Amino acid sequence: MDDDGFRDFVHARMKRLSRVAYLLTGDYHGAEDLLQTALVKLAAKWPSVAKGGNPDAYLRKILYNEHVSIWRRSRHLRNEFSAEHLPERAAGTDIAASTVRRVLLEQALAKLSRKQRAVIVLRFFEDLSEADVAVAMGVSVGTVKSQTSYALGKLRELAPELHVLVREPQEVRA
């Protein structure tokens, strides 16, 4: 395959793509499988996608659609796996506090439906607009708004412990 920038595209985004895939699936092995499948599909269409101008949006749509397809095919099989490698940590962070936040977030995301989880990940982790999320998911902007509202409401109801993730505004120092 003449990559025409595909390799550079993937290398520049691999860390973020891996995190998005993990947030969608909830486990490292599933995230690796999801990302690999999505990248294979993107590679097959790379020349036309690259010319189209927005390969990031195209890849997000593949990730979401493949995630839902895998879930539909295997919803009766639920396996959990241990992580082979520990996630990287940022320098100067409180390891205990960041671990608690990560665990709370993972547990909360697991309580959402696949569509709600995808909306939350795309809106708040990927920082996409409602219109971009709608395009990525192949739904209307109204559906994105309602799913976001339902998901946030469900999180408030089922995971009230998430309040620790909300940072209080810094006091203005004189």
N, C-alpha and C positions, 0 to 999 in steps of 0.2 A: 504494500500500500504506500503510495506517495502521500505522506502525511499532510503536506501543505499547512503546517502550523498546528496540527492536531496534538502532537506530542507536547509542544509548548503550552497549548491551551490546557491540557490535562495537568502537566506539572505545576503550572501556576495556580491551579485550583484544587489540587488533590487533598490538601489538609482540610479545607472547608467542605469539599464534597464528601469526604469521609465523615465529618461531623454531622452533616445534614443527613446522610444515609443512616448513621447511628441513631440520630434523634427520631427518624421515621420508624426504624425497625426495633430499637430498644436493645439490640445485642450486636456485638462486634462481628460475629460470623455472618449474621444476616445482612449487616451493613456492607461487609466486603462483597458478598454475593450480589446484593442489589446494585452496588456501584459498578462492579465488574460487568454485570449484564447491561446496565445502562450505557457504560462506555463502549461496549461492543456494538450496541445498537447505534450509538452516535457515530462511531468510526465507520460503520457501513454507509452512513448518509453524510459523512463529513464534507465532501466537496460542495454539495448543494446547501448544506446548513451553513457552512462558512461563508458562502456567497450571499446567503440570505441576510446575514448581518447580526443575528442574535443567537449564537450557539448556547449561551447560558440559559436562556429561556427554554430552548428546545431540550436541553439536558434536564432541566428541572421537570419539565413535563414528562419526559421518559422516566425519571426517577419516581415521580408520583404514580404514574400509571403502572409501572412495573411493580411498585410496592403494593398497590391495591390488587393487582393480578396475582402476585405471589400469595398474598393473604387469602384471596378467594380460593385458590387452588389448595391451600394447606390449612385452612382455618380449623379443621378437626385435629391437626397435629400441632402441638405446642411444645417445642423443645427449648431448653435453656442451656447455654454453654458458658463455661468459664472463659474469661478473657486471657489470651495468650500473653499480651503485653499490657502493662499499665499505661494509662493515658499520660500524655505529657502534662506537666504543671508549669504554670507561669512563675517566674522568679518573684520572690517577695510576697507570696500569698500565704495565708493561714491555711495549712493543709487540712486541719480538722474542720474548719468552717466551710471551706470550699467542697469538702467531701460531703458534708451534711447538705449543703445546697444542691449538689449534683444528685445525691440520692433522692432528696425530696422532689426535685424536678423530674427525674426518671420515673418515680412512682406515680407522680401526678399525670405525666404524659401517658403512662400505661392505662390510666383510668378513662382515657378518652377514646372515642371511636377512631377508626383509621382516618376518616375524612377530617374530623376535628383536630386530630394530632397534626395532620398535614397542614391545615390552615394555620395553626399556632406556630409550627416550625417555619413555614414560609413567611408569615406576617412578622413574627417577632425575632426569629433567629436569622432568617435570610433578609429581613427588613425590606420586604417587597410591598409595594402598594396593593390596595385591594384589587385594582384592575390587573396588575401583573399576576397576582395569585389566581384570579379568575381564569386568565389565559393559561397558566401552568396547569391548573386542575381541569380545565375544559368545562367550567361552570360559569354562571352569571355572577356579576359583582354583588347582587343581592344575596345569592347563596353564600358567598364568602362572608358578607357582613353577618348574616344570620348564624352561620356555622361558628364564626369567631365569637359572637355573643353567647351562643349556647355553650361553647367550649369554655369560655372564661367563667360563665355562671356555674358550670359543672365543676370546674377547678375550685372555685370559691366554696362550693357546697361540699365536695368530696375531699378536698385537700386544703383545709383552712391553715395548715401549718406552712403553707407557701408564703405567708405574710413576711417570713424572714428573708425572702428573696427581694422584697421591695426595699430599696434604700431610701432612707429619710434624706430630705434635702440638707446639704451642708449648711451649717450656721455661718452667717456672714461675720467675718472677724474684723474688728475695728482697728 
